Amino acid sequence: MILIDTGPLVALVDQRDKELHQQVGALVQSLPPPLLTTWPCLTESLYLLGQLSAWAGQARLRTYLASGIVKVHQPEPNEWERAFALMEQYQDTPMDFADASLVALAEQSGIRQILTLDSDFYFYRIHGKEMFEVIALPTA
């Protein structure tokens, strides 16, 4: 399984940046489903899509959930505390709750691959040691 962050979730449905939309869409189609995200990332994505394209964008993201291409992780109780501990640890970056939830999920699940547009995942470490394998968009 591969983790997916807010940026690619939004780019999947937001067509204002056509090149980014097409690149993320093609990349998602090439990856084995399901892609796994967290409730904070889904919430952040729905909020941003609501700002960008109201219900229409949110409804398009819903189709990725309904089809099983994107799955939302049901967190263990300790993952929330771990996310807050990570936010404290990386407060100089700073780390937001959505990113912290993905790092906590990586620690809990052992998943190291992440599809993100956020360069911070090159800096974040799983269990303070392991690097993420960032799945990058193709360069022109």
Residue pairs with C-beta under 8 A, 6 or more apart in sequence:
1 32
1 34
1 35
1 36
1 109
1 111
2 31
2 32
2 35
2 36
2 111
2 113
2 114
2 115
2 135
3 35
3 36
3 37
3 102
3 105
3 106
3 111
3 113
3 114
3 115
3 116
4 28
4 35
4 36
4 37
4 41
4 70
4 114
4 115
4 116
5 37
5 41
5 98
5 99
5 102
5 114
5 115
5 116
5 117
5 118
5 121
6 41
6 44
6 45
6 48
6 98
6 118
7 116
7 117
7 118
8 24
8 27
8 28
8 115
8 116
8 117
9 37
9 41
9 42
9 45
9 61
9 64
9 70
10 45
10 48
10 49
10 52
11 17
11 20
11 21
11 23
11 24
11 117
12 21
12 24
12 25
12 28
12 60
12 61
12 64
13 21
13 49
13 53
13 57
13 60
13 61
13 64
14 21
14 49
14 52
14 53
14 57
15 21
16 52
20 137
23 137
23 138
24 137
27 115
27 135
27 137
27 138
28 35
28 69
28 115
31 115
31 135
33 68
33 69
33 70
34 68
34 69
34 70
34 71
35 69
35 70
35 71
35 115
36 70
36 71
36 72
36 73
36 105
36 109
36 111
37 70
37 71
37 72
37 73
37 102
38 72
38 73
38 75
38 98
38 101
38 102
38 105
39 72
39 73
39 75
39 101
40 83
40 97
40 98
40 100
40 101
41 98
41 101
41 102
42 65
42 72
43 98
44 96
44 98
45 61
46 58
46 61
49 57
49 58
49 60
49 61
50 57
50 58
64 70
65 71
65 72
73 105
73 109
75 101
75 104
75 105
76 108
78 108
79 101
79 104
79 105
79 108
80 104
82 100
82 104
82 107
82 108
83 97
83 100
83 101
83 103
83 104
84 100
86 95
86 100
86 103
86 104
86 124
87 94
87 95
87 96
87 97
87 100
89 95
90 100
90 124
93 120
93 123
95 103
95 120
95 124
99 118
99 120
99 121
99 124
102 114
102 121
103 124
103 126
105 111
106 112
106 114
106 126
106 132
107 126
107 127
112 126
112 130
112 131
112 132
112 133
113 132
113 133
113 135
114 121
114 132
114 133
114 134
114 135
115 135
116 134
116 135
117 137
121 132
121 134
122 131
122 132
122 134
124 132
125 131
126 132
